[in-house]
Amino acid sequence: MKAALVTGSARRLGREIALRLAAEGYFTFIHYRSSPREADSALRMLKKLGGKGALIQGDLGLPTDIKRLVAEVKKETGRLDVLVNNVGMYKPGPLLTYSPDDFETTLRLNLSSCFRLIQESLPLFPASGGSIINIGYAGIENLTATTHNTAYLISKSGLFILTKSLAQALGSRRIRVNMVSPGILSNSVELPEDPQDWVPLGRLGKVADVAEAVAFLTGKKADYITGINLDVSGGYHLSLRSLETDRRKDVPKKIRSRSK
């Protein structure tokens, strides 16, 4: 049976992606760091829907945990066909007073750990190939300055370059590497008061929208697609306007924050 690993899949977007891949027939690993109850709930839901999978715990910020995690995947299934790097740290704050520790942690979790996990798991991919999906953000191909969430944008921009580079390096092994970039989702940390002000399609995105894109890029219909970024954003970022630019235009009433 083919196997998939979705990092950070105990809840939110990662959970939806894991459930979607399980529905496609993958033995799906539900990964978590410090949320065992949510992970167990996700696994129960996966099995209730007829899928197969297992829990796997690890702190992706620790190289030793990455090695152990991959060893557990090998022991359980002996292979890996799909890897989705969903884990990410988003902690916005003013650039000039931003904590150096948070800056380094963001880069480590959002970029370095993805590289380590991919490199460590490559021996598990079969000769027939496989698929790696990295999660980015809508508009990632249009590099812009930011003073609000700089570390996050730097880390994800680096991941985008890594995505393209790995697609080139792994093409001969039939391992496709792509990026899926969500826009403003209904459970995003920061939300507009009126989605129509920012999203041409007029609504907030759903985690299911993103999971569907991941399922497409990992499926047979996309077996000639590699090295691309797929925005799932309803048109958000088609212009230069964004929550970040409007924050600088003194219209904070149009943006509301919510806890994760």
Secondary structure, 3 states (H helix, E strand, C coil): CCEEEECCCCCHHHHHHHHHHHHCCCEEEEEECCCHHHHHHHHHHHHHCCCEEEEEECCCCCHHHHHHHHHHHHHHHCCCCEEEECCCCCCCCCHHHCCHHHHHHHHHHHHHHHHHHHHHHHHHCCCCCEEEEEECCCCCCCCCCCCCCHHHHHHHHHHHHHHHHHHHHHHHHCEEEEEEEECCECCCCEEECCHHHCCCCCCCECHHHHHHHHHHHHCHHHCCCCCCEEEECCCCCCCCCCHHHHHCCCCHHHEEECCC
